[in-house]
Amino acid sequence: MMDCAHTRQESDTELLVCVTCRRAGVTPQDERRPGRALFDQITALERPEGLRITATDCLQNCDFGCTVALRGGAEKWTYVFANLDAAAHPEMLLAGAAQYRAAPDGVIPWRQRPEHFKRNCVARIPPLTPAPRQQDH
C-alpha cells in the first residue's frame, strides 16, 4: 500500500505542452504541428519520477513557437517557457522539470537552471499558497 502523501507529491508536478503551437513562417515536416511533435518527443522519453506530462490546447503564446507550462502543488511557482524545439529540447525540458520538482517552492536557483529556461521564460505565476513573508526590522 502506498503512502498517500508520497503519492500526492509524485503527481503534483505537471508539464503542460501546448500541442497546437506552431511557429510563424515555418512549414512542418509532416502534418503534426510543432507543439504536437514536441509532446510526442517528450512522451517518448523516460520521464523523471513524479512528473505528469499533459497535452493542452493553446497557451496563447503563438508568436513564440512551442510553449510549455510547468506547475506543481499550491506552494510552488508556475512557469511558462517558449521558443522550444521538438528535436533540440525534450531532454532539457525533462531535466528542468526534475529540478523544478525537487525545489520546494519551484524556484530553481538561477545558475542551476537550464540555459533555455533563463532566456525563454514568458511568465512566472505566484503560488496559490504563498510562503509567509519575513518582516523587515
ZADO-1210 file (C-alpha; in nm, 4 decimals, padded with zeros to 6 digits):
<atoms>
<atom x="00.0000" y="00.0000" z="00.0000" code="MET" pos="1"/>
<atom x="00.1351" y="00.3441" z="-00.0926" code="MET" pos="2"/>
<atom x="00.1629" y="00.6385" z="00.1431" code="ASP" pos="3"/>
<atom x="-00.0976" y="00.8991" z="00.0370" code="CYS" pos="4"/>
<atom x="00.1360" y="01.1965" z="00.0930" code="ALA" pos="5"/>
<atom x="00.4031" y="01.0300" z="-00.1193" code="HIS" pos="6"/>
<atom x="00.1517" y="00.9594" z="-00.3950" code="THR" pos="7"/>
<atom x="00.0245" y="01.3184" z="-00.3899" code="ARG" pos="8"/>
<atom x="00.3771" y="01.4619" z="-00.4156" code="GLN" pos="9"/>
<atom x="00.4595" y="01.2375" z="-00.7101" code="GLU" pos="10"/>
<atom x="00.1608" y="01.3621" z="-00.9069" code="SER" pos="11"/>
<atom x="00.1922" y="01.7307" z="-00.8159" code="ASP" pos="12"/>
<atom x="00.4439" y="01.8222" z="-01.0867" code="THR" pos="13"/>
<atom x="00.2957" y="01.8673" z="-01.4295" code="GLU" pos="14"/>
<atom x="00.4481" y="01.9694" z="-01.7603" code="LEU" pos="15"/>
<atom x="00.1735" y="02.1073" z="-01.9847" code="LEU" pos="16"/>
<atom x="00.2699" y="02.1032" z="-02.3522" code="VAL" pos="17"/>
<atom x="00.0740" y="02.3148" z="-02.5986" code="CYS" pos="18"/>
<atom x="00.0006" y="02.0768" z="-02.8864" code="VAL" pos="19"/>
<atom x="-00.1491" y="02.3468" z="-03.1091" code="THR" pos="20"/>
<atom x="00.1698" y="02.5576" z="-03.1174" code="CYS" pos="21"/>
<atom x="00.3247" y="02.6420" z="-03.4497" code="ARG" pos="22"/>
<atom x="00.5977" y="02.8842" z="-03.5462" code="ARG" pos="23"/>
<atom x="00.5021" y="03.1554" z="-03.7955" code="ALA" pos="24"/>
<atom x="00.6670" y="03.1098" z="-04.1341" code="GLY" pos="25"/>
<atom x="00.7881" y="02.7550" z="-04.0639" code="VAL" pos="26"/>
<atom x="00.6406" y="02.4634" z="-04.2565" code="THR" pos="27"/>
<atom x="00.6241" y="02.1416" z="-04.0523" code="PRO" pos="28"/>
<atom x="00.7955" y="01.8328" z="-04.1934" code="GLN" pos="29"/>
<atom x="00.4734" y="01.6341" z="-04.1503" code="ASP" pos="30"/>
<atom x="00.1091" y="01.7069" z="-04.0714" code="GLU" pos="31"/>
<atom x="00.1691" y="01.7449" z="-03.6986" code="ARG" pos="32"/>
<atom x="00.2008" y="02.0919" z="-03.5558" code="ARG" pos="33"/>
<atom x="00.5377" y="02.1581" z="-03.3882" code="PRO" pos="34"/>
<atom x="00.3707" y="02.1576" z="-03.0456" code="GLY" pos="35"/>
<atom x="00.2336" y="01.8078" z="-03.1071" code="ARG" pos="36"/>
<atom x="00.5762" y="01.6950" z="-03.2295" code="ALA" pos="37"/>
<atom x="00.7325" y="01.8324" z="-02.9091" code="LEU" pos="38"/>
<atom x="00.4754" y="01.6482" z="-02.6963" code="PHE" pos="39"/>
<atom x="00.5385" y="01.3253" z="-02.8901" code="ASP" pos="40"/>
<atom x="00.9161" y="01.3571" z="-02.8457" code="GLN" pos="41"/>
<atom x="00.8877" y="01.4286" z="-02.4720" code="ILE" pos="42"/>
<atom x="00.6483" y="01.1417" z="-02.4043" code="THR" pos="43"/>
<atom x="00.8705" y="00.9004" z="-02.5983" code="ALA" pos="44"/>
<atom x="01.1474" y="00.9551" z="-02.3412" code="LEU" pos="45"/>
<atom x="01.1734" y="00.8154" z="-01.9909" code="GLU" pos="46"/>
<atom x="01.0219" y="01.0777" z="-01.7654" code="ARG" pos="47"/>
<atom x="01.1530" y="01.1737" z="-01.4226" code="PRO" pos="48"/>
<atom x="00.9751" y="01.0212" z="-01.1260" code="GLU" pos="49"/>
<atom x="00.6670" y="01.2145" z="-01.0236" code="GLY" pos="50"/>
<atom x="00.6252" y="01.4095" z="-01.3457" code="LEU" pos="51"/>
<atom x="00.2951" y="01.4091" z="-01.5301" code="ARG" pos="52"/>
<atom x="00.3069" y="01.5254" z="-01.8940" code="ILE" pos="53"/>
<atom x="-00.0179" y="01.6652" z="-02.0275" code="THR" pos="54"/>
<atom x="-00.1134" y="01.7780" z="-02.3774" code="ALA" pos="55"/>
<atom x="-00.3106" y="02.1019" z="-02.3738" code="THR" pos="56"/>
<atom x="-00.4600" y="02.3360" z="-02.6269" code="ASP" pos="57"/>
<atom x="-00.3408" y="02.6871" z="-02.6976" code="CYS" pos="58"/>
<atom x="-00.1400" y="02.8654" z="-02.4272" code="LEU" pos="59"/>
<atom x="-00.1842" y="03.1971" z="-02.6150" code="GLN" pos="60"/>
<atom x="00.1846" y="03.2448" z="-02.6928" code="ASN" pos="61"/>
<atom x="00.1678" y="03.1729" z="-03.0649" code="CYS" pos="62"/>
<atom x="00.4278" y="03.4296" z="-03.1737" code="ASP" pos="63"/>
<atom x="00.6985" y="03.2491" z="-02.9783" code="PHE" pos="64"/>
<atom x="00.6779" y="02.8946" z="-03.1073" code="GLY" pos="65"/>
<atom x="00.6289" y="02.5909" z="-02.8898" code="CYS" pos="66"/>
<atom x="00.5281" y="02.6763" z="-02.5356" code="THR" pos="67"/>
<atom x="00.5003" y="02.4734" z="-02.2153" code="VAL" pos="68"/>
<atom x="00.3921" y="02.5409" z="-01.8586" code="ALA" pos="69"/>
<atom x="00.5489" y="02.3806" z="-01.5550" code="LEU" pos="70"/>
<atom x="00.3405" y="02.3682" z="-01.2391" code="ARG" pos="71"/>
<atom x="00.3351" y="02.1892" z="-00.9074" code="GLY" pos="72"/>
<atom x="00.1206" y="02.1929" z="-00.5927" code="GLY" pos="73"/>
<atom x="-00.0320" y="02.5024" z="-00.4349" code="ALA" pos="74"/>
<atom x="00.3000" y="02.6071" z="-00.2765" code="GLU" pos="75"/>
<atom x="00.5007" y="02.6289" z="-00.5999" code="LYS" pos="76"/>
<atom x="00.5507" y="02.8983" z="-00.8594" code="TRP" pos="77"/>
<atom x="00.4255" y="02.8118" z="-01.2106" code="THR" pos="78"/>
<atom x="00.6466" y="02.8903" z="-01.5107" code="TYR" pos="79"/>
<atom x="00.5694" y="02.9313" z="-01.8813" code="VAL" pos="80"/>
<atom x="00.8554" y="02.8725" z="-02.1269" code="PHE" pos="81"/>
<atom x="00.8591" y="02.9397" z="-02.5027" code="ALA" pos="82"/>
<atom x="01.0742" y="02.9011" z="-02.8144" code="ASN" pos="83"/>
<atom x="01.1018" y="02.5273" z="-02.7700" code="LEU" pos="84"/>
<atom x="01.2074" y="02.2875" z="-03.0431" code="ASP" pos="85"/>
<atom x="01.0874" y="01.9270" z="-03.0740" code="ALA" pos="86"/>
<atom x="01.4298" y="01.7998" z="-03.1801" code="ALA" pos="87"/>
<atom x="01.6565" y="02.0012" z="-02.9507" code="ALA" pos="88"/>
<atom x="01.4712" y="02.0465" z="-02.6214" code="HIS" pos="89"/>
<atom x="01.2875" y="01.7356" z="-02.4921" code="PRO" pos="90"/>
<atom x="01.5736" y="01.6105" z="-02.2714" code="GLU" pos="91"/>
<atom x="01.6380" y="01.9618" z="-02.1377" code="MET" pos="92"/>
<atom x="01.2689" y="02.0035" z="-02.0518" code="LEU" pos="93"/>
<atom x="01.2600" y="01.6765" z="-01.8597" code="LEU" pos="94"/>
<atom x="01.5807" y="01.7610" z="-01.6713" code="ALA" pos="95"/>
<atom x="01.4455" y="02.1070" z="-01.5878" code="GLY" pos="96"/>
<atom x="01.1159" y="01.9555" z="-01.4729" code="ALA" pos="97"/>
<atom x="01.3068" y="01.7247" z="-01.2368" code="ALA" pos="98"/>
<atom x="01.4920" y="02.0264" z="-01.0920" code="GLN" pos="99"/>
<atom x="01.1623" y="02.2108" z="-01.0546" code="TYR" pos="100"/>
<atom x="01.0048" y="01.9164" z="-00.8727" code="ARG" pos="101"/>
<atom x="01.2980" y="01.8973" z="-00.6317" code="ALA" pos="102"/>
<atom x="01.2733" y="02.2680" z="-00.5417" code="ALA" pos="103"/>
<atom x="01.0306" y="02.3158" z="-00.2504" code="PRO" pos="104"/>
<atom x="00.8866" y="02.6376" z="-00.3981" code="ASP" pos="105"/>
<atom x="00.9518" y="02.5518" z="-00.7638" code="GLY" pos="106"/>
<atom x="01.2275" y="02.8115" z="-00.7945" code="VAL" pos="107"/>
<atom x="01.5404" y="02.6575" z="-00.9445" code="ILE" pos="108"/>
<atom x="01.8497" y="02.8588" z="-00.8440" code="PRO" pos="109"/>
<atom x="01.9441" y="03.0821" z="-01.1393" code="TRP" pos="110"/>
<atom x="02.2878" y="02.9303" z="-01.2033" code="ARG" pos="111"/>
<atom x="02.1477" y="02.5772" z="-01.1982" code="GLN" pos="112"/>
<atom x="01.8634" y="02.6421" z="-01.4455" code="ARG" pos="113"/>
<atom x="01.8879" y="02.5106" z="-01.7980" code="PRO" pos="114"/>
<atom x="02.0108" y="02.7949" z="-02.0198" code="GLU" pos="115"/>
<atom x="01.6885" y="02.7831" z="-02.2207" code="HIS" pos="116"/>
<atom x="01.4845" y="02.8405" z="-01.9028" code="PHE" pos="117"/>
<atom x="01.6900" y="03.1526" z="-01.8236" code="LYS" pos="118"/>
<atom x="01.6323" y="03.3142" z="-02.1635" code="ARG" pos="119"/>
<atom x="01.2820" y="03.1987" z="-02.2575" code="ASN" pos="120"/>
<atom x="01.0620" y="03.2379" z="-01.9515" code="CYS" pos="121"/>
<atom x="00.7400" y="03.4051" z="-02.0659" code="VAL" pos="122"/>
<atom x="00.5729" y="03.4204" z="-01.7252" code="ALA" pos="123"/>
<atom x="00.6201" y="03.3276" z="-01.3635" code="ARG" pos="124"/>
<atom x="00.2939" y="03.2900" z="-01.1702" code="ILE" pos="125"/>
<atom x="00.2886" y="03.3026" z="-00.7878" code="PRO" pos="126"/>
<atom x="00.1834" y="03.0001" z="-00.5868" code="PRO" pos="127"/>
<atom x="-00.1765" y="02.9695" z="-00.4680" code="LEU" pos="128"/>
<atom x="-00.0447" y="02.9417" z="-00.1136" code="THR" pos="129"/>
<atom x="00.2483" y="03.1841" z="-00.0905" code="PRO" pos="130"/>
<atom x="00.5166" y="03.1320" z="00.1704" code="ALA" pos="131"/>
<atom x="00.4929" y="03.3759" z="00.4616" code="PRO" pos="132"/>
<atom x="00.6999" y="03.6908" z="00.4030" code="ARG" pos="133"/>
<atom x="00.9603" y="03.7843" z="00.6565" code="GLN" pos="134"/>
<atom x="00.9006" y="04.1159" z="00.8254" code="GLN" pos="135"/>
<atom x="01.1603" y="04.3910" z="00.7896" code="ASP" pos="136"/>
<atom x="01.3005" y="04.5064" z="01.1210" code="HIS" pos="137"/>
</atoms>
